[in-house]
Amino acid sequence: MTMPRPEHPQPQMRREQWLNLNGEWDFAFDFGNSGIERKFYERTELDRKILVPFCPESRLSGIEYKDFMRAVWYHRAVMLTKEQTAGRVLLHFGAVDYECRVWVNGQEAGVHRGGYTSFTFDITGLVQPGENHLSVCAGDDTASGAQPSGKQSGRFGSYGCHYTRTTGIWQTVWMEFVPERYIEQVRYCPNIADGTVTVQAMVKGNGVIAARAFYEGKACGSAKASACAGNVSVTIALSELHLWEAGSGRLYDLELEFGEDLVHSYFGMREVKIEGEKVLLNGRSVFQRLVLDQGFYPDGIYTVPSEDALIRDIQLSLEAGFNGARLHQKVFEPLFLYHCDRLGYLVWGEYANWGLDVSAPDGLKHFLPEWMEAVSRDFNHPAIVGWCPFNETWDYEGRKQDDDLLRIVYRMTKRFDSTRPCIDTSGNFHVETDIFDLHDYTQDPQLFAQHYADFAAGGKPCDSHKNRQKFLEGVPFFISEYGGIKWDVEKTIESGWGYGTGPATEEEFLDRYKGLTDALLDHPRMFGFCYTQLYDVEQELNGLYTYDRKPKFDMEVIRRINSRKAAVED
């Protein structure tokens, strides 16, 4: 059997000594969530088979069970050599939805809560040369209100803009074999004014870290420093400065050496800054032509079937004239972000807050830990030009959002990362934010333009939520969701969903698309837009491509509409 998703899952922390654990695992349903009591973790086989890293709801998993699953179990045996167990053995999970407990040879290795971020357990003391048994239990309760779940449906079936759920392992599982002294985490801080990059590392053990930078194979700077109390910082003065820009990734390769540990990585040199109502990239006003990307796939649900398919999604967006995306209601995998970095593709890092009761007093407990894991993991990606922890924080069962929850999350995000703007909650209801955005699905281009005519003349934009949020003067503003024009090109989905009344003809669609988009490109106080959406997802039919990524229209026409110069661009 060919291993699914065989590529290294974390391009910014690559070591040669690693073992991909994707492939066939034993699998079992645990509808009563009683597997721990029944000691499933001591079993060396389970009654079904599943193909990891695909979730059991997906066709690619070999299971394709789409009802609720309170818990599921995985098991597999792993053969390790004496050399592999001579140092530290790290067990990595790209993502497991939602609460994950892991046992190695019957001994508990750790617990992680959160369905979207990566986590690691040091299992050195639990493994041995020869055969080892890994057991994983994933608990999932999408409808609880205490679990951020994004666009996963809280009903039995998919409906509207809520889609098939993902339970359990849905990203690559792998092991790394590292020496006793190793690099645990890195953070890159580029300074384009000085032509330097500072590497801040957390390490296990004492010693000297050596950092070496290369551009297209040519050495262009190095530095060394000694670790102190598990931390070390080095600044590399670059002999050549190549800026990361929209459409041009220009990445530097980086080698980090700490004793016997060698990590291969990369970074980009760019700066994002707010100046008045503009968002500047390397000091220039670059209009952000964004599209909503929800990261769903017909055969893998949350998991892309191959790296090529992952790259193709970015290419489809670029071919349609967009220069970036809102990665919507999902934390995307690091490999996707790597290709965004490589291609100079602007993205907003978001979180899957839907499903969480934002009015509950314990909302912060269920939200903040994983959100900060996401910000920490993805900090080094130059493609990420902003953070958006919440999207449309609607009231929950008649109770209003907890404004303190949004305020604390915003302030924690800014405390950890002051280099990027942060939108507290996209669309509604803003509390404390660097950028004010609205969602507007008005389908009439003339009426849509009228909503922002007063704003162009120095007034305020039209806001359907003005009774719940106060417009902020003098900060950047954009329409971060618009369009959503329903178009069922294949005429096969009777209960298809989209915004408003769909056009009757393709010509009417393109006229509407152009009218809506022109209103934003020509606006003197807009720094960007985000069109809903790149491709259809299940019954939602407002994509420019079908769910299986076939173009609905002549993409050259869409590209010309999107890519012309905007009013605010330099």
FENBEL-V959399 format. One line per field, one symbol per residue. phi: phi as a letter, one per 20 degrees, with the letter a starting at -180 (. if undefined). A space follows every 50 residues. Layout:
phi=???
This chain:
phi=.ffflfffecfebecfebcfdfpfcfbbfcfeldfffelgfefdaceccb eedefffefffndlddefcfbcccbbececefffefdeddddcfacdced cccclndferccdpecdebccedgfddbfoecddccddebcgefndcgcm effedgdebldccgfccnfccgdbdcdcffdbeebcbdcfcffemccddd cdcdndqddddcdcclnefbqbacaefclncbccddeefcdcefcfnbfl eeebdcccmeecdebabcdbcdbecmeddddlndedfeedcfcdmdcgdd ledffbfffffgfffffffenedrbeeelaeffgfffgffgfemdfcdfc cefgnefedffegffedfgfgffffffdgeffffdadbfccleffdlnef gefffffffgffffffceecfcefbfnadfcbbecdccdbdgeegffgff gcffffeoedffcfdffdbdfefndgcbeebbnmffbefelddfdfcaem effecfffgfffgffffgfefeffcderbbedbfbfcleeddeecffeme fecfffffffffeffefeff
